[in-house]
Amino acid sequence: MGEKGGVSVYGLGRFPVTLYYEQWIRLLDVSDGLRAFLEENKPRLKLKTKE
């Protein structure tokens, strides 16, 4: 947790992603729909392979 109350996630890209409480709750509230969207569109999305 940062000084300003945000929670950061590292390792998703070049820079950390920092969200605040309300943003995390909103994201978690739509997580099932987001997962379904990603699965439905998987053939159209770029998948990064592990090296």
PyMOL Python script that loads the backbone (N, CA, C, O; Angstrom):
from pymol import cmd

cmd.read_pdbstr("""\
ATOM      1  N   MET A   1       0.841  -1.168   0.000  1.00  0.00           N
ATOM      2  CA  MET A   1       0.000   0.000   0.000  1.00  0.00           C
ATOM      3  C   MET A   1       0.890   1.236   0.000  1.00  0.00           C
ATOM      4  O   MET A   1       1.877   1.315   0.731  1.00  0.00           O
ATOM      5  N   GLY A   2       0.520   2.187  -0.829  1.00  0.00           N
ATOM      6  CA  GLY A   2       1.310   3.400  -0.938  1.00  0.00           C
ATOM      7  C   GLY A   2       0.935   4.435   0.106  1.00  0.00           C
ATOM      8  O   GLY A   2      -0.047   4.282   0.834  1.00  0.00           O
ATOM      9  N   GLU A   3       1.726   5.482   0.166  1.00  0.00           N
ATOM     10  CA  GLU A   3       1.507   6.565   1.128  1.00  0.00           C
ATOM     11  C   GLU A   3       0.141   7.231   0.952  1.00  0.00           C
ATOM     12  O   GLU A   3      -0.461   7.689   1.923  1.00  0.00           O
ATOM     13  N   LYS A   4      -0.340   7.279  -0.285  1.00  0.00           N
ATOM     14  CA  LYS A   4      -1.592   7.978  -0.571  1.00  0.00           C
ATOM     15  C   LYS A   4      -2.806   7.052  -0.517  1.00  0.00           C
ATOM     16  O   LYS A   4      -3.918   7.474  -0.835  1.00  0.00           O
ATOM     17  N   GLY A   5      -2.604   5.793  -0.118  1.00  0.00           N
ATOM     18  CA  GLY A   5      -3.720   4.884   0.070  1.00  0.00           C
ATOM     19  C   GLY A   5      -4.052   4.014  -1.120  1.00  0.00           C
ATOM     20  O   GLY A   5      -5.058   3.304  -1.103  1.00  0.00           O
ATOM     21  N   GLY A   6      -3.231   4.052  -2.152  1.00  0.00           N
ATOM     22  CA  GLY A   6      -3.467   3.200  -3.314  1.00  0.00           C
ATOM     23  C   GLY A   6      -2.769   1.865  -3.154  1.00  0.00           C
ATOM     24  O   GLY A   6      -1.815   1.735  -2.386  1.00  0.00           O
ATOM     25  N   VAL A   7      -3.256   0.871  -3.891  1.00  0.00           N
ATOM     26  CA  VAL A   7      -2.624  -0.444  -3.903  1.00  0.00           C
ATOM     27  C   VAL A   7      -2.115  -0.685  -5.315  1.00  0.00           C
ATOM     28  O   VAL A   7      -2.874  -0.600  -6.281  1.00  0.00           O
ATOM     29  N   SER A   8      -0.829  -0.986  -5.430  1.00  0.00           N
ATOM     30  CA  SER A   8      -0.196  -1.155  -6.728  1.00  0.00           C
ATOM     31  C   SER A   8       0.027  -2.626  -7.054  1.00  0.00           C
ATOM     32  O   SER A   8       0.313  -3.441  -6.177  1.00  0.00           O
ATOM     33  N   VAL A   9      -0.110  -2.944  -8.340  1.00  0.00           N
ATOM     34  CA  VAL A   9       0.179  -4.286  -8.842  1.00  0.00           C
ATOM     35  C   VAL A   9       1.390  -4.152  -9.758  1.00  0.00           C
ATOM     36  O   VAL A   9       1.399  -3.341 -10.684  1.00  0.00           O
ATOM     37  N   TYR A  10       2.396  -4.949  -9.488  1.00  0.00           N
ATOM     38  CA  TYR A  10       3.616  -4.934 -10.288  1.00  0.00           C
ATOM     39  C   TYR A  10       3.656  -6.159 -11.186  1.00  0.00           C
ATOM     40  O   TYR A  10       3.051  -7.184 -10.871  1.00  0.00           O
ATOM     41  N   GLY A  11       4.367  -6.055 -12.303  1.00  0.00           N
ATOM     42  CA  GLY A  11       4.579  -7.200 -13.165  1.00  0.00           C
ATOM     43  C   GLY A  11       3.591  -7.330 -14.314  1.00  0.00           C
ATOM     44  O   GLY A  11       3.681  -8.287 -15.084  1.00  0.00           O
ATOM     45  N   LEU A  12       2.656  -6.404 -14.455  1.00  0.00           N
ATOM     46  CA  LEU A  12       1.705  -6.463 -15.563  1.00  0.00           C
ATOM     47  C   LEU A  12       2.246  -5.785 -16.812  1.00  0.00           C
ATOM     48  O   LEU A  12       1.832  -6.098 -17.928  1.00  0.00           O
ATOM     49  N   GLY A  13       3.143  -4.887 -16.623  1.00  0.00           N
ATOM     50  CA  GLY A  13       3.712  -4.136 -17.740  1.00  0.00           C
ATOM     51  C   GLY A  13       4.960  -3.428 -17.267  1.00  0.00           C
ATOM     52  O   GLY A  13       5.571  -3.809 -16.269  1.00  0.00           O
ATOM     53  N   ARG A  14       5.326  -2.406 -17.987  1.00  0.00           N
ATOM     54  CA  ARG A  14       6.545  -1.672 -17.653  1.00  0.00           C
ATOM     55  C   ARG A  14       6.423  -0.918 -16.326  1.00  0.00           C
ATOM     56  O   ARG A  14       7.384  -0.816 -15.564  1.00  0.00           O
ATOM     57  N   PHE A  15       5.221  -0.393 -16.067  1.00  0.00           N
ATOM     58  CA  PHE A  15       5.005   0.389 -14.852  1.00  0.00           C
ATOM     59  C   PHE A  15       3.947  -0.273 -13.973  1.00  0.00           C
ATOM     60  O   PHE A  15       3.083  -0.990 -14.477  1.00  0.00           O
ATOM     61  N   PRO A  16       4.008  -0.038 -12.666  1.00  0.00           N
ATOM     62  CA  PRO A  16       2.977  -0.604 -11.793  1.00  0.00           C
ATOM     63  C   PRO A  16       1.615   0.053 -12.056  1.00  0.00           C
ATOM     64  O   PRO A  16       1.539   1.202 -12.492  1.00  0.00           O
ATOM     65  N   VAL A  17       0.564  -0.688 -11.785  1.00  0.00           N
ATOM     66  CA  VAL A  17      -0.793  -0.171 -11.898  1.00  0.00           C
ATOM     67  C   VAL A  17      -1.280   0.096 -10.480  1.00  0.00           C
ATOM     68  O   VAL A  17      -1.307  -0.809  -9.645  1.00  0.00           O
ATOM     69  N   THR A  18      -1.665   1.340 -10.209  1.00  0.00           N
ATOM     70  CA  THR A  18      -2.118   1.717  -8.873  1.00  0.00           C
ATOM     71  C   THR A  18      -3.587   2.097  -8.927  1.00  0.00           C
ATOM     72  O   THR A  18      -3.995   2.943  -9.722  1.00  0.00           O
ATOM     73  N   LEU A  19      -4.375   1.463  -8.072  1.00  0.00           N
ATOM     74  CA  LEU A  19      -5.792   1.765  -7.962  1.00  0.00           C
ATOM     75  C   LEU A  19      -6.121   2.055  -6.505  1.00  0.00           C
ATOM     76  O   LEU A  19      -5.434   1.589  -5.595  1.00  0.00           O
ATOM     77  N   TYR A  20      -7.176   2.827  -6.297  1.00  0.00           N
ATOM     78  CA  TYR A  20      -7.643   3.131  -4.956  1.00  0.00           C
ATOM     79  C   TYR A  20      -8.823   2.236  -4.616  1.00  0.00           C
ATOM     80  O   TYR A  20      -9.371   1.571  -5.494  1.00  0.00           O
ATOM     81  N   TYR A  21      -9.211   2.215  -3.365  1.00  0.00           N
ATOM     82  CA  TYR A  21     -10.219   1.297  -2.857  1.00  0.00           C
ATOM     83  C   TYR A  21     -11.441   1.196  -3.766  1.00  0.00           C
ATOM     84  O   TYR A  21     -11.827   0.098  -4.165  1.00  0.00           O
ATOM     85  N   GLU A  22     -12.049   2.328  -4.093  1.00  0.00           N
ATOM     86  CA  GLU A  22     -13.263   2.318  -4.909  1.00  0.00           C
ATOM     87  C   GLU A  22     -13.012   1.703  -6.281  1.00  0.00           C
ATOM     88  O   GLU A  22     -13.872   1.006  -6.820  1.00  0.00           O
ATOM     89  N   GLN A  23     -11.837   1.961  -6.843  1.00  0.00           N
ATOM     90  CA  GLN A  23     -11.501   1.405  -8.148  1.00  0.00           C
ATOM     91  C   GLN A  23     -11.332  -0.108  -8.075  1.00  0.00           C
ATOM     92  O   GLN A  23     -11.776  -0.822  -8.975  1.00  0.00           O
ATOM     93  N   TRP A  24     -10.698  -0.605  -7.021  1.00  0.00           N
ATOM     94  CA  TRP A  24     -10.548  -2.052  -6.852  1.00  0.00           C
ATOM     95  C   TRP A  24     -11.913  -2.713  -6.708  1.00  0.00           C
ATOM     96  O   TRP A  24     -12.155  -3.764  -7.303  1.00  0.00           O
ATOM     97  N   ILE A  25     -12.807  -2.114  -5.929  1.00  0.00           N
ATOM     98  CA  ILE A  25     -14.138  -2.680  -5.727  1.00  0.00           C
ATOM     99  C   ILE A  25     -14.899  -2.715  -7.044  1.00  0.00           C
ATOM    100  O   ILE A  25     -15.536  -3.720  -7.363  1.00  0.00           O
ATOM    101  N   ARG A  26     -14.842  -1.629  -7.815  1.00  0.00           N
ATOM    102  CA  ARG A  26     -15.518  -1.603  -9.122  1.00  0.00           C
ATOM    103  C   ARG A  26     -14.965  -2.678 -10.043  1.00  0.00           C
ATOM    104  O   ARG A  26     -15.723  -3.368 -10.725  1.00  0.00           O
ATOM    105  N   LEU A  27     -13.645  -2.820 -10.065  1.00  0.00           N
ATOM    106  CA  LEU A  27     -13.008  -3.828 -10.914  1.00  0.00           C
ATOM    107  C   LEU A  27     -13.406  -5.236 -10.477  1.00  0.00           C
ATOM    108  O   LEU A  27     -13.734  -6.075 -11.315  1.00  0.00           O
ATOM    109  N   LEU A  28     -13.380  -5.492  -9.195  1.00  0.00           N
ATOM    110  CA  LEU A  28     -13.761  -6.812  -8.694  1.00  0.00           C
ATOM    111  C   LEU A  28     -15.241  -7.109  -8.942  1.00  0.00           C
ATOM    112  O   LEU A  28     -15.608  -8.258  -9.189  1.00  0.00           O
ATOM    113  N   ASP A  29     -16.088  -6.088  -8.879  1.00  0.00           N
ATOM    114  CA  ASP A  29     -17.528  -6.267  -9.128  1.00  0.00           C
ATOM    115  C   ASP A  29     -17.821  -6.721 -10.551  1.00  0.00           C
ATOM    116  O   ASP A  29     -18.806  -7.421 -10.785  1.00  0.00           O
ATOM    117  N   VAL A  30     -16.988  -6.336 -11.493  1.00  0.00           N
ATOM    118  CA  VAL A  30     -17.225  -6.702 -12.898  1.00  0.00           C
ATOM    119  C   VAL A  30     -16.284  -7.813 -13.369  1.00  0.00           C
ATOM    120  O   VAL A  30     -16.202  -8.085 -14.567  1.00  0.00           O
ATOM    121  N   SER A  31     -15.580  -8.450 -12.446  1.00  0.00           N
ATOM    122  CA  SER A  31     -14.567  -9.431 -12.832  1.00  0.00           C
ATOM    123  C   SER A  31     -15.162 -10.622 -13.589  1.00  0.00           C
ATOM    124  O   SER A  31     -14.546 -11.105 -14.539  1.00  0.00           O
ATOM    125  N   ASP A  32     -16.341 -11.105 -13.193  1.00  0.00           N
ATOM    126  CA  ASP A  32     -16.947 -12.236 -13.909  1.00  0.00           C
ATOM    127  C   ASP A  32     -17.278 -11.856 -15.348  1.00  0.00           C
ATOM    128  O   ASP A  32     -17.022 -12.628 -16.272  1.00  0.00           O
ATOM    129  N   GLY A  33     -17.847 -10.668 -15.537  1.00  0.00           N
ATOM    130  CA  GLY A  33     -18.173 -10.201 -16.879  1.00  0.00           C
ATOM    131  C   GLY A  33     -16.929  -9.963 -17.712  1.00  0.00           C
ATOM    132  O   GLY A  33     -16.909 -10.258 -18.907  1.00  0.00           O
ATOM    133  N   LEU A  34     -15.900  -9.434 -17.089  1.00  0.00           N
ATOM    134  CA  LEU A  34     -14.638  -9.190 -17.794  1.00  0.00           C
ATOM    135  C   LEU A  34     -14.004 -10.510 -18.227  1.00  0.00           C
ATOM    136  O   LEU A  34     -13.503 -10.623 -19.345  1.00  0.00           O
ATOM    137  N   ARG A  35     -14.024 -11.500 -17.352  1.00  0.00           N
ATOM    138  CA  ARG A  35     -13.466 -12.817 -17.682  1.00  0.00           C
ATOM    139  C   ARG A  35     -14.248 -13.439 -18.844  1.00  0.00           C
ATOM    140  O   ARG A  35     -13.650 -14.008 -19.758  1.00  0.00           O
ATOM    141  N   ALA A  36     -15.575 -13.332 -18.812  1.00  0.00           N
ATOM    142  CA  ALA A  36     -16.408 -13.877 -19.891  1.00  0.00           C
ATOM    143  C   ALA A  36     -16.102 -13.171 -21.208  1.00  0.00           C
ATOM    144  O   ALA A  36     -15.986 -13.820 -22.248  1.00  0.00           O
ATOM    145  N   PHE A  37     -15.971 -11.847 -21.171  1.00  0.00           N
ATOM    146  CA  PHE A  37     -15.645 -11.077 -22.371  1.00  0.00           C
ATOM    147  C   PHE A  37     -14.312 -11.533 -22.955  1.00  0.00           C
ATOM    148  O   PHE A  37     -14.190 -11.725 -24.165  1.00  0.00           O
ATOM    149  N   LEU A  38     -13.319 -11.703 -22.093  1.00  0.00           N
ATOM    150  CA  LEU A  38     -11.992 -12.119 -22.555  1.00  0.00           C
ATOM    151  C   LEU A  38     -12.041 -13.506 -23.191  1.00  0.00           C
ATOM    152  O   LEU A  38     -11.423 -13.733 -24.231  1.00  0.00           O
ATOM    153  N   GLU A  39     -12.767 -14.427 -22.577  1.00  0.00           N
ATOM    154  CA  GLU A  39     -12.872 -15.778 -23.134  1.00  0.00           C
ATOM    155  C   GLU A  39     -13.599 -15.762 -24.478  1.00  0.00           C
ATOM    156  O   GLU A  39     -13.185 -16.450 -25.411  1.00  0.00           O
ATOM    157  N   GLU A  40     -14.679 -14.984 -24.586  1.00  0.00           N
ATOM    158  CA  GLU A  40     -15.436 -14.908 -25.837  1.00  0.00           C
ATOM    159  C   GLU A  40     -14.605 -14.310 -26.967  1.00  0.00           C
ATOM    160  O   GLU A  40     -14.794 -14.656 -28.133  1.00  0.00           O
ATOM    161  N   ASN A  41     -13.700 -13.426 -26.624  1.00  0.00           N
ATOM    162  CA  ASN A  41     -12.899 -12.727 -27.625  1.00  0.00           C
ATOM    163  C   ASN A  41     -11.461 -13.223 -27.712  1.00  0.00           C
ATOM    164  O   ASN A  41     -10.631 -12.605 -28.378  1.00  0.00           O
ATOM    165  N   LYS A  42     -11.167 -14.311 -27.057  1.00  0.00           N
ATOM    166  CA  LYS A  42      -9.796 -14.838 -27.007  1.00  0.00           C
ATOM    167  C   LYS A  42      -9.163 -14.994 -28.383  1.00  0.00           C
ATOM    168  O   LYS A  42      -7.990 -14.657 -28.546  1.00  0.00           O
ATOM    169  N   PRO A  43      -9.905 -15.501 -29.396  1.00  0.00           N
ATOM    170  CA  PRO A  43      -9.275 -15.647 -30.717  1.00  0.00           C
ATOM    171  C   PRO A  43      -8.830 -14.316 -31.337  1.00  0.00           C
ATOM    172  O   PRO A  43      -7.929 -14.293 -32.176  1.00  0.00           O
ATOM    173  N   ARG A  44      -9.452 -13.226 -30.930  1.00  0.00           N
ATOM    174  CA  ARG A  44      -9.129 -11.918 -31.493  1.00  0.00           C
ATOM    175  C   ARG A  44      -8.084 -11.167 -30.672  1.00  0.00           C
ATOM    176  O   ARG A  44      -7.607 -10.113 -31.093  1.00  0.00           O
ATOM    177  N   LEU A  45      -7.730 -11.694 -29.523  1.00  0.00           N
ATOM    178  CA  LEU A  45      -6.783 -11.017 -28.629  1.00  0.00           C
ATOM    179  C   LEU A  45      -5.386 -11.584 -28.805  1.00  0.00           C
ATOM    180  O   LEU A  45      -5.212 -12.762 -29.117  1.00  0.00           O
ATOM    181  N   LYS A  46      -4.407 -10.741 -28.603  1.00  0.00           N
ATOM    182  CA  LYS A  46      -3.020 -11.184 -28.679  1.00  0.00           C
ATOM    183  C   LYS A  46      -2.667 -11.861 -27.361  1.00  0.00           C
ATOM    184  O   LYS A  46      -2.863 -11.293 -26.287  1.00  0.00           O
ATOM    185  N   LEU A  47      -2.142 -13.082 -27.454  1.00  0.00           N
ATOM    186  CA  LEU A  47      -1.724 -13.810 -26.285  1.00  0.00           C
ATOM    187  C   LEU A  47      -0.206 -13.791 -26.195  1.00  0.00           C
ATOM    188  O   LEU A  47       0.481 -14.107 -27.166  1.00  0.00           O
ATOM    189  N   LYS A  48       0.306 -13.428 -25.055  1.00  0.00           N
ATOM    190  CA  LYS A  48       1.738 -13.370 -24.862  1.00  0.00           C
ATOM    191  C   LYS A  48       2.201 -14.723 -24.347  1.00  0.00           C
ATOM    192  O   LYS A  48       1.704 -15.211 -23.333  1.00  0.00           O
ATOM    193  N   THR A  49       3.150 -15.327 -25.044  1.00  0.00           N
ATOM    194  CA  THR A  49       3.657 -16.627 -24.611  1.00  0.00           C
ATOM    195  C   THR A  49       4.757 -16.455 -23.589  1.00  0.00           C
ATOM    196  O   THR A  49       5.535 -15.503 -23.645  1.00  0.00           O
ATOM    197  N   LYS A  50       4.814 -17.399 -22.643  1.00  0.00           N
ATOM    198  CA  LYS A  50       5.872 -17.370 -21.627  1.00  0.00           C
ATOM    199  C   LYS A  50       7.167 -17.861 -22.254  1.00  0.00           C
ATOM    200  O   LYS A  50       7.177 -18.803 -23.046  1.00  0.00           O
ATOM    201  N   GLU A  51       8.237 -17.214 -21.888  1.00  0.00           N
ATOM    202  CA  GLU A  51       9.557 -17.586 -22.424  1.00  0.00           C
ATOM    203  C   GLU A  51      10.293 -18.438 -21.440  1.00  0.00           C
ATOM    204  O   GLU A  51      11.421 -18.853 -21.706  1.00  0.00           O
TER     205      GLU A  51
END
""", "prot")
cmd.dss("prot")
cmd.show_as("cartoon", "prot")
cmd.util.cbc("prot")
cmd.orient("prot")
